[in-house]
Amino acid sequence: MTKSLMQGDREAARKKGLMAAGAAAGTAAVFLFTGLWPLALIGLAGTGYLTWDWFKFRAKRGMRF
């Protein structure tokens, strides 16, 4: 059975959102448990990119939040 375009977009947006949330949790864990703030800053940059990618994907397709 084929999926509609909207269903595919929703699944892709969900995956992107989960990746961004996982990166945020991982960055927070690195900072809290190890205290290595330079590594946390690198993780924060990666988290910011993934969050921006998720936001841009949803905005481009007119998806509500």
All heavy atoms as TSV, in Angstrom:
chain	resi	resn	atom	element	x	y	z
A	1	MET	N	N	0.841	-1.168	0.000
A	1	MET	CA	C	0.000	0.000	0.000
A	1	MET	C	C	0.893	1.241	0.000
A	1	MET	O	O	1.897	1.295	0.688
A	1	MET	CB	C	-0.868	-0.015	1.250
A	1	MET	CG	C	-1.983	0.973	1.182
A	1	MET	SD	S	-3.423	0.377	2.029
A	1	MET	CE	C	-3.415	1.303	3.504
A	2	THR	N	N	0.525	2.226	-0.756
A	2	THR	CA	C	1.339	3.434	-0.858
A	2	THR	C	C	0.927	4.454	0.189
A	2	THR	O	O	-0.227	4.519	0.609
A	2	THR	CB	C	1.205	4.063	-2.257
A	2	THR	OG1	O	-0.154	4.405	-2.458
A	2	THR	CG2	C	1.660	3.089	-3.321
A	3	LYS	N	N	1.904	5.237	0.587
A	3	LYS	CA	C	1.650	6.305	1.551
A	3	LYS	C	C	1.419	7.600	0.794
A	3	LYS	O	O	1.978	7.824	-0.269
A	3	LYS	CB	C	2.840	6.491	2.477
A	3	LYS	CG	C	3.061	5.371	3.438
A	3	LYS	CD	C	4.122	5.732	4.416
A	3	LYS	CE	C	5.432	5.227	3.893
A	3	LYS	NZ	N	6.532	5.418	4.806
A	4	SER	N	N	0.620	8.457	1.396
A	4	SER	CA	C	0.419	9.760	0.782
A	4	SER	C	C	1.650	10.627	1.028
A	4	SER	O	O	2.495	10.320	1.881
A	4	SER	CB	C	-0.827	10.439	1.351
A	4	SER	OG	O	-0.603	10.850	2.683
A	5	LEU	N	N	1.747	11.692	0.290
A	5	LEU	CA	C	2.871	12.613	0.442
A	5	LEU	C	C	2.899	13.213	1.846
A	5	LEU	O	O	3.963	13.367	2.446
A	5	LEU	CB	C	2.782	13.717	-0.615
A	5	LEU	CG	C	3.905	14.732	-0.649
A	5	LEU	CD1	C	5.230	14.044	-0.943
A	5	LEU	CD2	C	3.617	15.790	-1.684
A	6	MET	N	N	1.729	13.541	2.378
A	6	MET	CA	C	1.654	14.143	3.715
A	6	MET	C	C	2.122	13.152	4.782
A	6	MET	O	O	2.816	13.532	5.723
A	6	MET	CB	C	0.222	14.611	3.987
A	6	MET	CG	C	0.080	15.393	5.232
A	6	MET	SD	S	1.038	16.891	5.105
A	6	MET	CE	C	0.693	17.630	6.656
A	7	GLN	N	N	1.756	11.893	4.640
A	7	GLN	CA	C	2.196	10.894	5.612
A	7	GLN	C	C	3.711	10.730	5.584
A	7	GLN	O	O	4.349	10.603	6.633
A	7	GLN	CB	C	1.530	9.553	5.340
A	7	GLN	CG	C	0.078	9.499	5.715
A	7	GLN	CD	C	-0.568	8.195	5.309
A	7	GLN	OE1	O	-0.103	7.534	4.377
A	7	GLN	NE2	N	-1.637	7.820	5.984
A	8	GLY	N	N	4.281	10.744	4.396
A	8	GLY	CA	C	5.733	10.646	4.285
A	8	GLY	C	C	6.425	11.846	4.895
A	8	GLY	O	O	7.453	11.704	5.566
A	9	ASP	N	N	5.865	13.039	4.692
A	9	ASP	CA	C	6.433	14.240	5.290
A	9	ASP	C	C	6.340	14.205	6.811
A	9	ASP	O	O	7.262	14.620	7.508
A	9	ASP	CB	C	5.725	15.489	4.764
A	9	ASP	CG	C	6.152	15.849	3.354
A	9	ASP	OD1	O	7.141	15.268	2.857
A	9	ASP	OD2	O	5.490	16.721	2.753
A	10	ARG	N	N	5.234	13.712	7.324
A	10	ARG	CA	C	5.079	13.626	8.780
A	10	ARG	C	C	6.106	12.666	9.385
A	10	ARG	O	O	6.682	12.950	10.429
A	10	ARG	CB	C	3.677	13.156	9.140
A	10	ARG	CG	C	2.652	14.229	9.034
A	10	ARG	CD	C	1.308	13.739	9.485
A	10	ARG	NE	N	0.295	14.758	9.287
A	10	ARG	CZ	C	-0.978	14.506	9.199
A	10	ARG	NH1	N	-1.430	13.279	9.305
A	10	ARG	NH2	N	-1.831	15.497	9.019
A	11	GLU	N	N	6.317	11.540	8.730
A	11	GLU	CA	C	7.296	10.577	9.234
A	11	GLU	C	C	8.709	11.157	9.185
A	11	GLU	O	O	9.489	10.983	10.124
A	11	GLU	CB	C	7.235	9.283	8.433
A	11	GLU	CG	C	6.021	8.446	8.730
A	11	GLU	CD	C	5.994	7.156	7.934
A	11	GLU	OE1	O	7.041	6.782	7.364
A	11	GLU	OE2	O	4.921	6.535	7.888
A	12	ALA	N	N	9.028	11.845	8.099
A	12	ALA	CA	C	10.355	12.460	7.978
A	12	ALA	C	C	10.544	13.543	9.035
A	12	ALA	O	O	11.609	13.638	9.658
A	12	ALA	CB	C	10.549	13.038	6.587
A	13	ALA	N	N	9.506	14.360	9.271
A	13	ALA	CA	C	9.598	15.413	10.286
A	13	ALA	C	C	9.744	14.806	11.680
A	13	ALA	O	O	10.495	15.316	12.515
A	13	ALA	CB	C	8.372	16.311	10.228
A	14	ARG	N	N	9.052	13.701	11.918
A	14	ARG	CA	C	9.154	13.035	13.219
A	14	ARG	C	C	10.566	12.498	13.446
A	14	ARG	O	O	11.136	12.658	14.523
A	14	ARG	CB	C	8.144	11.892	13.287
A	14	ARG	CG	C	8.107	11.220	14.638
A	14	ARG	CD	C	6.976	10.183	14.694
A	14	ARG	NE	N	6.838	9.669	16.025
A	14	ARG	CZ	C	7.484	8.589	16.484
A	14	ARG	NH1	N	8.313	7.947	15.688
A	14	ARG	NH2	N	7.317	8.176	17.714
A	15	LYS	N	N	11.148	11.891	12.421
A	15	LYS	CA	C	12.506	11.364	12.538
A	15	LYS	C	C	13.506	12.495	12.785
A	15	LYS	O	O	14.401	12.367	13.625
A	15	LYS	CB	C	12.897	10.599	11.282
A	15	LYS	CG	C	12.217	9.265	11.155
A	15	LYS	CD	C	12.611	8.567	9.868
A	15	LYS	CE	C	11.827	7.302	9.660
A	15	LYS	NZ	N	12.164	6.645	8.386
A	16	LYS	N	N	13.348	13.589	12.055
A	16	LYS	CA	C	14.254	14.725	12.238
A	16	LYS	C	C	14.111	15.310	13.644
A	16	LYS	O	O	15.094	15.678	14.281
A	16	LYS	CB	C	13.983	15.801	11.188
A	16	LYS	CG	C	14.464	15.432	9.806
A	16	LYS	CD	C	14.092	16.514	8.798
A	16	LYS	CE	C	14.551	16.175	7.413
A	16	LYS	NZ	N	15.960	16.418	7.190
A	17	GLY	N	N	12.873	15.397	14.131
A	17	GLY	CA	C	12.636	15.910	15.475
A	17	GLY	C	C	13.225	15.016	16.555
A	17	GLY	O	O	13.793	15.493	17.540
A	18	LEU	N	N	13.088	13.711	16.363
A	18	LEU	CA	C	13.652	12.777	17.337
A	18	LEU	C	C	15.181	12.825	17.339
A	18	LEU	O	O	15.813	12.703	18.395
A	18	LEU	CB	C	13.165	11.357	17.059
A	18	LEU	CG	C	11.697	11.081	17.393
A	18	LEU	CD1	C	11.306	9.681	16.939
A	18	LEU	CD2	C	11.449	11.257	18.879
A	19	MET	N	N	15.767	13.003	16.164
A	19	MET	CA	C	17.225	13.128	16.104
A	19	MET	C	C	17.691	14.387	16.827
A	19	MET	O	O	18.691	14.361	17.561
A	19	MET	CB	C	17.698	13.141	14.657
A	19	MET	CG	C	17.659	11.788	14.002
A	19	MET	SD	S	18.230	11.788	12.305
A	19	MET	CE	C	19.833	12.519	12.430
A	20	ALA	N	N	16.973	15.490	16.647
A	20	ALA	CA	C	17.324	16.738	17.319
A	20	ALA	C	C	17.162	16.604	18.834
A	20	ALA	O	O	18.013	17.059	19.604
A	20	ALA	CB	C	16.478	17.891	16.792
A	21	ALA	N	N	16.085	15.965	19.266
A	21	ALA	CA	C	15.863	15.765	20.697
A	21	ALA	C	C	16.920	14.841	21.299
A	21	ALA	O	O	17.406	15.073	22.419
A	21	ALA	CB	C	14.471	15.202	20.933
A	22	GLY	N	N	17.281	13.807	20.576
A	22	GLY	CA	C	18.324	12.901	21.056
A	22	GLY	C	C	19.671	13.587	21.163
A	22	GLY	O	O	20.425	13.357	22.115
A	23	ALA	N	N	19.973	14.440	20.196
A	23	ALA	CA	C	21.231	15.184	20.248
A	23	ALA	C	C	21.238	16.143	21.429
A	23	ALA	O	O	22.270	16.315	22.099
A	23	ALA	CB	C	21.446	15.936	18.944
A	24	ALA	N	N	20.104	16.767	21.694
A	24	ALA	CA	C	20.014	17.680	22.845
A	24	ALA	C	C	20.206	16.926	24.155
A	24	ALA	O	O	20.926	17.382	25.054
A	24	ALA	CB	C	18.671	18.406	22.838
A	25	ALA	N	N	19.583	15.761	24.264
A	25	ALA	CA	C	19.732	14.951	25.474
A	25	ALA	C	C	21.169	14.467	25.630
A	25	ALA	O	O	21.725	14.475	26.741
A	25	ALA	CB	C	18.778	13.772	25.429
A	26	GLY	N	N	21.785	14.059	24.534
A	26	GLY	CA	C	23.177	13.610	24.597
A	26	GLY	C	C	24.128	14.726	24.978
A	26	GLY	O	O	25.053	14.523	25.776
A	27	THR	N	N	23.900	15.910	24.437
A	27	THR	CA	C	24.745	17.046	24.775
A	27	THR	C	C	24.599	17.409	26.248
A	27	THR	O	O	25.593	17.678	26.929
A	27	THR	CB	C	24.374	18.259	23.891
A	27	THR	OG1	O	24.595	17.909	22.527
A	27	THR	CG2	C	25.214	19.464	24.240
A	28	ALA	N	N	23.363	17.403	26.727
A	28	ALA	CA	C	23.135	17.703	28.143
A	28	ALA	C	C	23.797	16.652	29.035
A	28	ALA	O	O	24.399	16.991	30.064
A	28	ALA	CB	C	21.645	17.783	28.423
A	29	ALA	N	N	23.698	15.388	28.634
A	29	ALA	CA	C	24.306	14.324	29.434
A	29	ALA	C	C	25.827	14.460	29.468
A	29	ALA	O	O	26.448	14.284	30.523
A	29	ALA	CB	C	23.908	12.963	28.868
A	30	VAL	N	N	26.430	14.778	28.340
A	30	VAL	CA	C	27.886	14.956	28.301
A	30	VAL	C	C	28.303	16.081	29.246
A	30	VAL	O	O	29.248	15.954	30.011
A	30	VAL	CB	C	28.373	15.243	26.858
A	30	VAL	CG1	C	29.777	15.799	26.844
A	30	VAL	CG2	C	28.307	13.981	26.027
A	31	PHE	N	N	27.571	17.176	29.193
A	31	PHE	CA	C	27.926	18.311	30.033
A	31	PHE	C	C	27.694	18.015	31.513
A	31	PHE	O	O	28.540	18.324	32.355
A	31	PHE	CB	C	27.146	19.556	29.633
A	31	PHE	CG	C	27.513	20.764	30.438
A	31	PHE	CD1	C	28.759	21.349	30.288
A	31	PHE	CD2	C	26.637	21.306	31.349
A	31	PHE	CE1	C	29.118	22.454	31.036
A	31	PHE	CE2	C	26.983	22.416	32.090
A	31	PHE	CZ	C	28.224	22.989	31.933
A	32	LEU	N	N	26.571	17.398	31.845
A	32	LEU	CA	C	26.248	17.160	33.251
A	32	LEU	C	C	27.112	16.076	33.884
A	32	LEU	O	O	27.524	16.207	35.042
A	32	LEU	CB	C	24.774	16.790	33.396
A	32	LEU	CG	C	23.784	17.917	33.113
A	32	LEU	CD1	C	22.363	17.383	33.177
A	32	LEU	CD2	C	23.966	19.058	34.107
A	33	PHE	N	N	27.374	15.008	33.153
A	33	PHE	CA	C	28.081	13.876	33.757
A	33	PHE	C	C	29.597	13.958	33.643
A	33	PHE	O	O	30.307	13.376	34.448
A	33	PHE	CB	C	27.583	12.560	33.172
A	33	PHE	CG	C	26.149	12.274	33.517
A	33	PHE	CD1	C	25.242	11.979	32.525
A	33	PHE	CD2	C	25.706	12.313	34.831
A	33	PHE	CE1	C	23.916	11.721	32.825
A	33	PHE	CE2	C	24.389	12.056	35.152
A	33	PHE	CZ	C	23.486	11.758	34.150
A	34	THR	N	N	30.096	14.661	32.630
A	34	THR	CA	C	31.539	14.732	32.484
A	34	THR	C	C	32.081	16.122	32.769
A	34	THR	O	O	33.232	16.258	33.151
A	34	THR	CB	C	31.985	14.328	31.064
A	34	THR	OG1	O	31.478	15.269	30.132
A	34	THR	CG2	C	31.513	12.938	30.721
A	35	GLY	N	N	31.274	17.142	32.544
A	35	GLY	CA	C	31.715	18.505	32.782
A	35	GLY	C	C	32.669	19.022	31.721
A	35	GLY	O	O	33.301	20.054	31.909
A	36	LEU	N	N	32.776	18.318	30.606
A	36	LEU	CA	C	33.658	18.757	29.526
A	36	LEU	C	C	32.926	19.787	28.674
A	36	LEU	O	O	32.258	19.461	27.708
A	36	LEU	CB	C	34.095	17.563	28.669
A	36	LEU	CG	C	34.916	16.506	29.388
A	36	LEU	CD1	C	35.143	15.317	28.481
A	36	LEU	CD2	C	36.240	17.089	29.837
A	37	TRP	N	N	33.039	21.042	29.042
A	37	TRP	CA	C	32.276	22.070	28.337
A	37	TRP	C	C	32.727	22.281	26.898
A	37	TRP	O	O	31.884	22.621	26.066
A	37	TRP	CB	C	32.246	23.379	29.128
A	37	TRP	CG	C	33.579	24.016	29.330
A	37	TRP	CD1	C	34.427	23.845	30.376
A	37	TRP	CD2	C	34.215	24.932	28.447
A	37	TRP	NE1	N	35.548	24.583	30.206
A	37	TRP	CE2	C	35.452	25.269	29.024
A	37	TRP	CE3	C	33.863	25.496	27.230
A	37	TRP	CZ2	C	36.338	26.137	28.399
A	37	TRP	CZ3	C	34.741	26.372	26.628
A	37	TRP	CH2	C	35.957	26.678	27.218
A	38	PRO	N	N	34.003	22.073	26.517
A	38	PRO	CA	C	34.320	22.208	25.088
A	38	PRO	C	C	33.607	21.156	24.230
A	38	PRO	O	O	33.127	21.463	23.139
A	38	PRO	CB	C	35.830	22.019	25.023
A	38	PRO	CG	C	36.324	22.347	26.381
A	38	PRO	CD	C	35.240	21.904	27.308
A	39	LEU	N	N	33.522	19.942	24.741
A	39	LEU	CA	C	32.807	18.891	24.031
A	39	LEU	C	C	31.312	19.197	23.981
A	39	LEU	O	O	30.654	18.942	22.969
A	39	LEU	CB	C	33.061	17.534	24.697
A	39	LEU	CG	C	32.542	16.308	23.981
A	39	LEU	CD1	C	33.170	16.196	22.597
A	39	LEU	CD2	C	32.842	15.070	24.786
A	40	ALA	N	N	30.788	19.774	25.049
A	40	ALA	CA	C	29.377	20.153	25.077
A	40	ALA	C	C	29.096	21.265	24.075
A	40	ALA	O	O	28.026	21.298	23.463
A	40	ALA	CB	C	28.978	20.581	26.480
A	41	LEU	N	N	30.029	22.174	23.872
A	41	LEU	CA	C	29.831	23.240	22.883
A	41	LEU	C	C	29.785	22.681	21.470
A	41	LEU	O	O	28.992	23.143	20.637
A	41	LEU	CB	C	30.936	24.290	22.994
A	41	LEU	CG	C	30.867	25.218	24.202
A	41	LEU	CD1	C	32.071	26.156	24.210
A	41	LEU	CD2	C	29.576	26.003	24.201
A	42	ILE	N	N	30.615	21.692	21.201
A	42	ILE	CA	C	30.576	21.040	19.890
A	42	ILE	C	C	29.236	20.322	19.712
A	42	ILE	O	O	28.606	20.403	18.650
A	42	ILE	CB	C	31.757	20.060	19.735
A	42	ILE	CG1	C	33.065	20.837	19.711
A	42	ILE	CG2	C	31.597	19.203	18.486
A	42	ILE	CD1	C	34.296	19.976	19.826
A	43	GLY	N	N	28.793	19.660	20.754
A	43	GLY	CA	C	27.491	18.993	20.711
A	43	GLY	C	C	26.351	19.985	20.561
A	43	GLY	O	O	25.365	19.719	19.877
A	44	LEU	N	N	26.487	21.146	21.173
A	44	LEU	CA	C	25.468	22.178	21.057
A	44	LEU	C	C	25.363	22.691	19.626
A	44	LEU	O	O	24.265	22.945	19.135
A	44	LEU	CB	C	25.777	23.331	22.015
A	44	LEU	CG	C	24.730	24.421	22.140
A	44	LEU	CD1	C	23.439	23.839	22.672
A	44	LEU	CD2	C	25.236	25.515	23.064
A	45	ALA	N	N	26.502	22.806	18.954
A	45	ALA	CA	C	26.485	23.226	17.550
A	45	ALA	C	C	25.770	22.182	16.691
A	45	ALA	O	O	24.961	22.534	15.825
A	45	ALA	CB	C	27.903	23.447	17.053
A	46	GLY	N	N	26.044	20.924	16.931
A	46	GLY	CA	C	25.369	19.852	16.191
A	46	GLY	C	C	23.874	19.816	16.486
A	46	GLY	O	O	23.054	19.634	15.583
A	47	THR	N	N	23.521	20.027	17.734
A	47	THR	CA	C	22.117	20.066	18.116
A	47	THR	C	C	21.408	21.233	17.448
A	47	THR	O	O	20.284	21.098	16.967
A	47	THR	CB	C	21.983	20.172	19.645
A	47	THR	OG1	O	22.600	19.033	20.239
A	47	THR	CG2	C	20.533	20.241	20.066
A	48	GLY	N	N	22.075	22.374	17.413
A	48	GLY	CA	C	21.493	23.541	16.752
A	48	GLY	C	C	21.243	23.289	15.278
A	48	GLY	O	O	20.202	23.675	14.743
A	49	TYR	N	N	22.189	22.643	14.615
A	49	TYR	CA	C	22.020	22.332	13.192
A	49	TYR	C	C	20.841	21.391	12.973
A	49	TYR	O	O	20.019	21.607	12.082
A	49	TYR	CB	C	23.294	21.727	12.598
A	49	TYR	CG	C	23.064	21.243	11.192
A	49	TYR	CD1	C	22.991	22.148	10.145
A	49	TYR	CD2	C	22.859	19.900	10.921
A	49	TYR	CE1	C	22.736	21.713	8.849
A	49	TYR	CE2	C	22.598	19.459	9.642
A	49	TYR	CZ	C	22.542	20.368	8.603
A	49	TYR	OH	O	22.270	19.944	7.341
A	50	LEU	N	N	20.754	20.326	13.764
A	50	LEU	CA	C	19.666	19.371	13.593
A	50	LEU	C	C	18.308	20.002	13.887
A	50	LEU	O	O	17.319	19.717	13.208
A	50	LEU	CB	C	19.875	18.154	14.494
A	50	LEU	CG	C	21.019	17.232	14.101
A	50	LEU	CD1	C	21.224	16.160	15.165
A	50	LEU	CD2	C	20.758	16.606	12.750
A	51	THR	N	N	18.257	20.879	14.886
A	51	THR	CA	C	17.013	21.572	15.207
A	51	THR	C	C	16.618	22.515	14.080
A	51	THR	O	O	15.448	22.596	13.701
A	51	THR	CB	C	17.151	22.332	16.535
A	51	THR	OG1	O	17.530	21.405	17.565
A	51	THR	CG2	C	15.854	23.010	16.918
A	52	TRP	N	N	17.591	23.243	13.528
A	52	TRP	CA	C	17.309	24.140	12.414
A	52	TRP	C	C	16.835	23.352	11.188
A	52	TRP	O	O	15.906	23.773	10.500
A	52	TRP	CB	C	18.547	24.968	12.073
A	52	TRP	CG	C	18.331	25.816	10.870
A	52	TRP	CD1	C	18.870	25.653	9.634
A	52	TRP	CD2	C	17.475	26.962	10.772
A	52	TRP	NE1	N	18.415	26.628	8.786
A	52	TRP	CE2	C	17.550	27.442	9.460
A	52	TRP	CE3	C	16.654	27.607	11.679
A	52	TRP	CZ2	C	16.831	28.542	9.033
A	52	TRP	CZ3	C	15.937	28.715	11.244
A	52	TRP	CH2	C	16.035	29.160	9.939
A	53	ASP	N	N	17.441	22.211	10.936
A	53	ASP	CA	C	17.039	21.375	9.803
A	53	ASP	C	C	15.603	20.896	9.978
A	53	ASP	O	O	14.805	20.922	9.029
A	53	ASP	CB	C	17.993	20.193	9.674
A	53	ASP	CG	C	17.727	19.357	8.440
A	53	ASP	OD1	O	17.492	19.940	7.373
A	53	ASP	OD2	O	17.780	18.118	8.565
A	54	TRP	N	N	15.238	20.489	11.190
A	54	TRP	CA	C	13.877	20.039	11.484
A	54	TRP	C	C	12.882	21.182	11.304
A	54	TRP	O	O	11.836	21.022	10.680
A	54	TRP	CB	C	13.819	19.500	12.909
A	54	TRP	CG	C	12.438	19.265	13.430
A	54	TRP	CD1	C	11.610	18.247	13.109
A	54	TRP	CD2	C	11.737	20.078	14.373
A	54	TRP	NE1	N	10.428	18.371	13.801
A	54	TRP	CE2	C	10.483	19.485	14.574
A	54	TRP	CE3	C	12.062	21.240	15.064
A	54	TRP	CZ2	C	9.545	20.021	15.443
A	54	TRP	CZ3	C	11.132	21.776	15.920
A	54	TRP	CH2	C	9.888	21.168	16.114
A	55	PHE	N	N	13.221	22.345	11.856
A	55	PHE	CA	C	12.344	23.506	11.752
A	55	PHE	C	C	12.160	23.936	10.296
A	55	PHE	O	O	11.043	24.209	9.846
A	55	PHE	CB	C	12.907	24.666	12.574
A	55	PHE	CG	C	12.058	25.900	12.504
A	55	PHE	CD1	C	10.891	25.994	13.228
A	55	PHE	CD2	C	12.428	26.967	11.707
A	55	PHE	CE1	C	10.099	27.121	13.152
A	55	PHE	CE2	C	11.648	28.100	11.619
A	55	PHE	CZ	C	10.477	28.180	12.342
A	56	LYS	N	N	13.263	23.976	9.552
A	56	LYS	CA	C	13.212	24.384	8.150
A	56	LYS	C	C	12.363	23.398	7.336
A	56	LYS	O	O	11.595	23.814	6.470
A	56	LYS	CB	C	14.632	24.461	7.597
A	56	LYS	CG	C	14.731	25.025	6.206
A	56	LYS	CD	C	16.174	25.227	5.792
A	56	LYS	CE	C	16.905	23.913	5.810
A	56	LYS	NZ	N	18.220	23.969	5.191
A	57	PHE	N	N	12.495	22.099	7.599
A	57	PHE	CA	C	11.722	21.078	6.895
A	57	PHE	C	C	10.230	21.288	7.122
A	57	PHE	O	O	9.441	21.259	6.183
A	57	PHE	CB	C	12.150	19.688	7.395
A	57	PHE	CG	C	11.457	18.550	6.713
A	57	PHE	CD1	C	11.936	18.084	5.508
A	57	PHE	CD2	C	10.351	17.949	7.275
A	57	PHE	CE1	C	11.306	17.022	4.867
A	57	PHE	CE2	C	9.715	16.894	6.647
A	57	PHE	CZ	C	10.202	16.434	5.437
A	58	ARG	N	N	9.839	21.512	8.384
A	58	ARG	CA	C	8.424	21.707	8.693
A	58	ARG	C	C	7.897	23.006	8.118
A	58	ARG	O	O	6.778	23.056	7.604
A	58	ARG	CB	C	8.205	21.674	10.200
A	58	ARG	CG	C	8.418	20.292	10.787
A	58	ARG	CD	C	8.017	20.252	12.234
A	58	ARG	NE	N	6.618	20.476	12.394
A	58	ARG	CZ	C	5.706	19.517	12.578
A	58	ARG	NH1	N	6.082	18.274	12.619
A	58	ARG	NH2	N	4.442	19.818	12.721
A	59	ALA	N	N	8.681	24.068	8.201
A	59	ALA	CA	C	8.230	25.364	7.703
A	59	ALA	C	C	8.085	25.358	6.185
A	59	ALA	O	O	7.128	25.928	5.649
A	59	ALA	CB	C	9.200	26.450	8.137
A	60	LYS	N	N	8.998	24.706	5.501
A	60	LYS	CA	C	8.956	24.667	4.042
A	60	LYS	C	C	7.711	23.926	3.538
A	60	LYS	O	O	7.161	24.263	2.492
A	60	LYS	CB	C	10.205	23.980	3.499
A	60	LYS	CG	C	10.325	24.038	1.990
A	60	LYS	CD	C	11.547	23.281	1.498
A	60	LYS	CE	C	12.799	24.038	1.854
A	60	LYS	NZ	N	14.001	23.399	1.275
A	61	ARG	N	N	7.265	22.959	4.299
A	61	ARG	CA	C	6.112	22.168	3.884
A	61	ARG	C	C	4.805	22.663	4.504
A	61	ARG	O	O	3.761	22.053	4.327
A	61	ARG	CB	C	6.333	20.708	4.241
A	61	ARG	CG	C	7.315	20.080	3.260
A	61	ARG	CD	C	7.957	18.849	3.791
A	61	ARG	NE	N	8.822	18.236	2.815
A	61	ARG	CZ	C	10.052	18.672	2.544
A	61	ARG	NH1	N	10.521	19.715	3.167
A	61	ARG	NH2	N	10.791	18.062	1.649
A	62	GLY	N	N	4.859	23.764	5.235
A	62	GLY	CA	C	3.660	24.359	5.800
A	62	GLY	C	C	3.048	23.540	6.920
A	62	GLY	O	O	1.844	23.618	7.164
A	63	MET	N	N	3.873	22.794	7.636
A	63	MET	CA	C	3.364	21.949	8.703
A	63	MET	C	C	3.243	22.773	9.988
A	63	MET	O	O	4.093	23.595	10.298
A	63	MET	CB	C	4.299	20.755	8.939
A	63	MET	CG	C	4.435	19.874	7.709
A	63	MET	SD	S	5.664	18.590	7.909
A	63	MET	CE	C	4.692	17.366	8.740
A	64	ARG	N	N	2.200	22.532	10.731
A	64	ARG	CA	C	1.988	23.243	11.999
A	64	ARG	C	C	2.781	22.562	13.104
A	64	ARG	O	O	3.171	21.408	13.008
A	64	ARG	CB	C	0.510	23.247	12.361
A	64	ARG	CG	C	-0.290	24.055	11.394
A	64	ARG	CD	C	-1.724	24.083	11.804
A	64	ARG	NE	N	-2.487	24.852	10.827
A	64	ARG	CZ	C	-3.775	24.853	10.764
A	64	ARG	NH1	N	-4.486	24.133	11.607
A	64	ARG	NH2	N	-4.393	25.574	9.855
A	65	PHE	N	N	2.951	23.301	14.201
A	65	PHE	CA	C	3.736	22.767	15.322
A	65	PHE	C	C	2.841	22.330	16.415
A	65	PHE	O	O	2.121	22.566	17.044
A	65	PHE	CB	C	4.730	23.802	15.804
A	65	PHE	CG	C	5.796	24.047	14.783
A	65	PHE	CD1	C	5.688	25.085	13.884
A	65	PHE	CD2	C	6.872	23.215	14.685
A	65	PHE	CE1	C	6.658	25.313	12.942
A	65	PHE	CE2	C	7.852	23.423	13.736
A	65	PHE	CZ	C	7.733	24.482	12.866
